[in-house]
Amino acid sequence: MRRFFKEDITGDTVKVSGREAKHIARVLRMQPGDELILFDGSGVDYLCAVSAVGEQEVTVLVKGSSVSKCELPVKITLFQAVIKSDHLDYAVQKCTEAGVDAFVPFLSERCVKRPDAKSAKKLVEKERRIALEAAKQCGRSRIPDVSGLCSFRELVDFVRHTDGLVLLAYENEKQTTIKEVLQQNLRREKGICVIVGPEGGFAEHEVSALVDAGAVACTLGTLIFRAETAGVAAAAMIGYEFMGK
């Protein structure tokens, strides 16, 4: 069933406007009586039926609601170093499908793409749209948050002060596996952060700074993932370990 996003769903009658209304009315040409699902990002799905289709908005009647069963039992935040735009688009889209709850793009020493303030704002707005569309497509009822660009120093400061588990996906780590770290933390962790570097990887001093701050460097396996797929692989591994917990 088709899914559409609408903020602040209250009452039995809801008016949908903007891009979502255009999609319902002009693209899909839905008619009164057709059913759809609305979600507001709170984790609840609303089963609705189209009541009226206008030029600027679509009115729907709420028939029932249910808590989504599509979300992972653990919240994942991905700190992704800025990479080429199309690769970052891919990472946000596929990591949303894999269950990531929040994205924090950051700059590190080897980032090839280094947006200024204006382009960084546009980048974040674009990734937020991609996260929303990916959430709709894969059946999620929560929309991952995409934060503004942060510096490497801010990332280290966050790691130093957080009480949660922080995993550093590092291709040169050969001993500690993500599976081992996760299995040691299955019972106590409600949120996990994953840090993924840029195309050229992290500089050694950056790895040292993150580990000293409290991050756990781990390997995702014997194969080396690209910058845009490492986060997807890590999220899938986390989801598997926590599923059913």
Secondary structure, DSSP 8 states (H G I E B T S, - for coil): --EEE-SS--SSEEEEEHHHHHIIIIIS---TT-EEEEE-SSSEEEEEEEEEE-SSEEEEEEEEEEE-S-S-SSEEEEEEE---HHHHHHHHHHHHHTT--EEEEE--TT-S----HHHHHHHHHHHHHHHHHHHHHHT-SS--EE---B-HHHHHHHHHH--SEEEEE-TT--S-BHHHHHHTSTTT-SEEEEEE--TT---HHHHHHHHHHT-EEEB--SS---HHHHHHHHHHHHHHHHTT-
